[in-house]
Amino acid sequence: MTSRNKRRYTPSAGGMGVRVLVVILAFGCLSYAQETQPILQITSPASGSVVNPGQTISVIVKSLIAVPLTQVFVVGEGPIGFSDVVKSAPYQFSIAVPEKITNRRYLLTAFAITTTGEMVQSEPIAVDVERTDSPTKMTAEPPKLLFDSQGDQIPIRVFGSFSDGSFLDVTESSRIVYRSSG
C-alpha cells in the first residue's frame, strides 16, 4: 500500500484513530475473491454526483450476496471522515460534508465486517464537492508558467475568493478549465 492510501482515510477530527487503524490493516488482508467480486455496493449517491460544502448526503449501501454482516460503515476521503456504524439492514448513512472543504472529487468507500470476522469493502465512488456560487476573484500560484521545452511540467495551484470572504483551493474543481495561451 502506498503512503497516499494511508493518508486518504485519516479523519480530520480526533477520536477516530482506532477505526483508521482497522481500515488500513484491512487493506492488507483482503482476499483475492474480495478484490475481484465486491460484496458491498454504494447504490446512492451515484458516482460523480455533485454535492455542496455543508450539505448532508444520504449514502445507501447494499450487500450484493447473502453474506451476514455484523457492522457496516462508510469512509469518506480526507475531511469527510467516517459515518456511524450500522449493524443491520437497511444500510443507510447520513454524512455531513464539511463547510470549509476544497472543491474537488472525494472518494467514499463502504466497509463491512462479516459474521466470520472478515472485513470487506465496496468499490469506491466519487462525489464532486462544489460550491453553488462562483469565485469573485481567482489567483494562481505561480501566476505565470513558462516552459523551456515540450513535455515540461510545473505544478500550479488555483485559489478562489468568494463573496462570503472564503479563500479556497479550487485547483481540482471540476469547474476549472485549463488552457494554454500559446
Secondary structure, DSSP 4 states (H G I P E B T S, - for coil): --HHHHHHT--SSSS-HHHHHHHHHHHHT--HHHHHS-SEEEEESPTT-EE-TT-EEEEEEEESS---EEEEEEEETGGGEE---B-SSSEEEEEEPPSS--SEEEEEEEEEEETTS-EEEBPPEEEEE--SSPPSEEEEESS----SSTT-----EEEEE-TTS-EEE-TT-TT-------
